[in-house]
Amino acid sequence: MSAEATLVVTRGGGFSDRLRAYKILVNGVEKVEIKAKSRVEIPVSADAHMVQATIDWTSSNFLLVTLAPGEVAEIEVSNTFGAWRAIWAISFGARNYLTLKQV
């Protein structure tokens, strides 16, 4: 069994989606929901993990994070398009409506 590591996901307080939570998936399994202006910690095994964020039928890019035992990876999730381009984004930008980046 692999030793534990931690994914720390933060979300700012932008106008888009501020009243709704994003779901954070690790290896295709929903682990937590994160609200605006929040930070969550997800314990995971020390290994490679595919991380994704979703809201409704839209999602983020996949982010591959490889962690050593005891390591902490900081990830930010945000709305890619903002409130002004929301209609276009949910129609044509559904696969990259949200953005994940390791910081």
Steps between C-alpha positions, in 0.01 A plus 500: 500500500629844408572762762267799519536835329263797476329699226406851611242665273421871526229702332483877480192712537430613145150597388444195277342204676548667839183346642577148381753235595745330265551125533861381517568156353816298556551213258138533389353479851332800664690584819373841618302807406660842525313827540618849405777644721582154637788260550469123533753228576471158339711215638626275221759229457851596398464431129387658173144633499270650236313796648196666340236753607137494385182700530184373331595364155814714473848418622863600519808371332654186652798576720756226564656536844775266620566500873773351716425378856417797724492745207233769467384623158325838477235530227284798404159463335331788322242583236680533166263741331341722763139612522493700176570202274298243695249416224775431247702312759229255604416432135835479326753507782349229719821294515704796622238706686715465813878523526726301732861597550768387735666786688 
